[in-house]
Amino acid sequence: MSFVNNDEQFAALFKESIASDYKNALLLVNVSPDVSLFKFRRILENLCLLYAQRHSYEFNSKNLWEQINELAEINAIHGADRELFHGVRELTNDGVHNKELSKEILVSKALVSRTQVLNLLESAYLSFGLGKCIPKYELINVGGQEHKDLWFNCLMSCDYKEYLSLGDFYEKMGEVFESEDFDDKSFTARAQSMYAFAAESYKSAFQLCSKKTITDVISSDDKQVSIAQQSHQILFKYALLCLNHKVDNLQITEITILLSALAKRGFYAAYAYLGWCHYLSEDYKKAHKYLTHKKAEDTVFLFQKLGVLYSSGKACLVNGDKAVESFQTAAMRGCNKSMFELGKIYYKGELVPKDDKLAQQYLCQAIATGNFDAALYLDEKYLKIRELFSGLLDEIKGAKVKIGPQRSCTKTPKLGRNELCSCDSNAKYKNCCGK
């Protein structure tokens, strides 16, 4: 293994010395587990050489056990990694030296080796500081083996599909951390981190697929730029991350350029989002053009924004019927924003005739599906909804409103002992309730 000092060259060496063996080891786990274990052992040997090179150290021994201990002595690896190194060494010894083990046992050892080798590679990635040369990666305790395999496949691959898969995975994890089930600031920060890594993965996938960067598309304002058809979906995913404020990488004008490039190339899924970008930029003529375009895909997003379009009167004349129809279509598909809008529309009675019952129904649905804005909007008159969600409303509004029948404060007049009892027993008070 040649010695290099340049970080980029070292990153390339890291890939080159491990990629082939790792790929073959995975392919052979169930077919020839003994060979798979041999490949994992060779990865371990190469990792030792990489650590030694990174610390400008020459081994005194060719024995793997002694080399691992030498790395520990010069603090190239530490306690946990040292144990992992020895653990993999012991597991792979059986594949290399013990020919009497059954195939089932060898497969089991190969699978354990696979996990431990990946842990070592993750640690090496961080220890070697390869983040500048290899796409970003974060050690997280979620996703399990699927996550590790996706990351490592990207690390070793120049295939855009690997980066696209990793981007999808990170975006999915961001949604998990962002979900309402996790009421913790640390989860919010983790979600932001996941979305940032998703964006980086999509950018890498786009560059590998189109041989251009996203910055190239933006800076050229989509003039005379060829974009590979396979990369349309990648560009779309990246643009939506930015549009939905999952990452703050682009301004609205830059997102508009990306979506416009897709729309011009017949990527119809971009039409509704492009229309909304124009709406946010107050270019209402173009907003109306793309939101109402016959080729725009019928998505929840489209119908929700059409409802806004027809109810606001900014991009076209106000049309209450179309606004309600659009919001209802989105609401039926689970959009709680549209449920909230319908509740307001029927409560105000401005676009359509006022209907308190429907207003209550839609506001109730919006709250039940997690739209707290709907809870804040509730009027005091909607007692039925307040009874159902009183605890939530009290918490949100900071008010302690007591709901339900109130006990009367009227005092019962005191009866004389010889007067008829008030319980309608026709007996004297002293012989009845006054005993």
Rosetta blueprint (number, residue, H / E / L):
1 M L
2 S L
3 F L
4 V L
5 N L
6 N L
7 D H
8 E H
9 Q H
10 F H
11 A H
12 A H
13 L H
14 F H
15 K H
16 E H
17 S H
18 I H
19 A H
20 S H
21 D H
22 Y H
23 K H
24 N H
25 A H
26 L H
27 L H
28 L L
29 V L
30 N L
31 V L
32 S L
33 P H
34 D H
35 V H
36 S H
37 L H
38 F H
39 K H
40 F H
41 R H
42 R H
43 I H
44 L H
45 E H
46 N H
47 L H
48 C H
49 L H
50 L H
51 Y H
52 A H
53 Q H
54 R H
55 H L
56 S L
57 Y L
58 E L
59 F L
60 N L
61 S L
62 K L
63 N L
64 L H
65 W H
66 E H
67 Q H
68 I H
69 N H
70 E H
71 L H
72 A H
73 E H
74 I L
75 N L
76 A L
77 I L
78 H L
79 G H
80 A H
81 D H
82 R H
83 E H
84 L H
85 F H
86 H H
87 G H
88 V H
89 R H
90 E H
91 L H
92 T H
93 N H
94 D H
95 G H
96 V H
97 H H
98 N L
99 K L
100 E L
101 L L
102 S L
103 K H
104 E H
105 I H
106 L H
107 V H
108 S H
109 K H
110 A H
111 L H
112 V H
113 S H
114 R H
115 T H
116 Q H
117 V H
118 L H
119 N H
120 L H
121 L H
122 E H
123 S H
124 A H
125 Y H
126 L H
127 S H
128 F L
129 G L
130 L H
131 G H
132 K H
133 C L
134 I L
135 P L
136 K L
137 Y L
138 E L
139 L L
140 I L
141 N L
142 V L
143 G L
144 G H
145 Q H
146 E H
147 H H
148 K H
149 D H
150 L H
151 W H
152 F H
153 N H
154 C H
155 L H
156 M H
157 S L
158 C L
159 D L
160 Y H
161 K H
162 E H
163 Y H
164 L H
165 S H
166 L H
167 G H
168 D H
169 F H
170 Y H
171 E H
172 K H
173 M H
174 G H
175 E H
176 V H
177 F H
178 E H
179 S L
180 E L
181 D L
182 F L
183 D L
184 D L
185 K H
186 S H
187 F H
188 T H
189 A H
190 R H
191 A H
192 Q H
193 S H
194 M H
195 Y H
196 A H
197 F H
198 A H
199 A H
200 E H
201 S H
202 Y H
203 K H
204 S H
205 A H
206 F H
207 Q H
208 L H
209 C H
210 S H
211 K L
212 K L
213 T L
214 I H
215 T H
216 D H
217 V H
218 I H
219 S H
220 S L
221 D L
222 D L
223 K L
224 Q L
225 V L
226 S L
227 I L
228 A L
229 Q H
230 Q H
231 S H
232 H H
233 Q H
234 I H
235 L H
236 F H
237 K H
238 Y H
239 A H
240 L H
241 L H
242 C H
243 L H
244 N L
245 H L
246 K L
247 V L
248 D L
249 N L
250 L L
251 Q L
252 I H
253 T H
254 E H
255 I H
256 T H
257 I H
258 L H
259 L H
260 S H
261 A H
262 L H
263 A H
264 K H
265 R L
266 G L
267 F L
268 Y H
269 A H
270 A H
271 Y H
272 A H
273 Y H
274 L H
275 G H
276 W H
277 C H
278 H H
279 Y H
280 L H
281 S L
282 E L
283 D L
284 Y H
285 K H
286 K H
287 A H
288 H H
289 K H
290 Y H
291 L H
292 T L
293 H L
294 K L
295 K L
296 A L
297 E L
298 D L
299 T L
300 V H
301 F H
302 L H
303 F H
304 Q H
305 K H
306 L H
307 G H
308 V H
309 L H
310 Y H
311 S H
312 S H
313 G L
314 K L
315 A L
316 C L
317 L L
318 V L
319 N L
320 G H
321 D H
322 K H
323 A H
324 V H
325 E H
326 S H
327 F H
328 Q H
329 T H
330 A H
331 A H
332 M H
333 R L
334 G L
335 C L
336 N H
337 K H
338 S H
339 M H
340 F H
341 E H
342 L H
343 G H
344 K H
345 I H
346 Y H
347 Y H
348 K H
349 G L
350 E L
351 L L
352 V L
353 P L
354 K L
355 D L
356 D H
357 K H
358 L H
359 A H
360 Q H
361 Q H
362 Y H
363 L H
364 C H
365 Q H
366 A H
367 I H
368 A H
369 T L
370 G L
371 N L
372 F H
373 D H
374 A H
375 A H
376 L H
377 Y H
378 L L
379 D L
380 E L
381 K L
382 Y L
383 L H
384 K H
385 I H
386 R H
387 E H
388 L H
389 F L
390 S H
391 G H
392 L H
393 L H
394 D H
395 E H
396 I H
397 K H
398 G L
399 A L
400 K L
401 V L
402 K L
403 I L
404 G L
405 P L
406 Q L
407 R L
408 S L
409 C L
410 T L
411 K L
412 T L
413 P L
414 K L
415 L L
416 G L
417 R L
418 N L
419 E L
420 L E
421 C L
422 S L
423 C L
424 D L
425 S L
426 N L
427 A L
428 K E
429 Y H
430 K H
431 N H
432 C L
433 C L
434 G L
435 K L
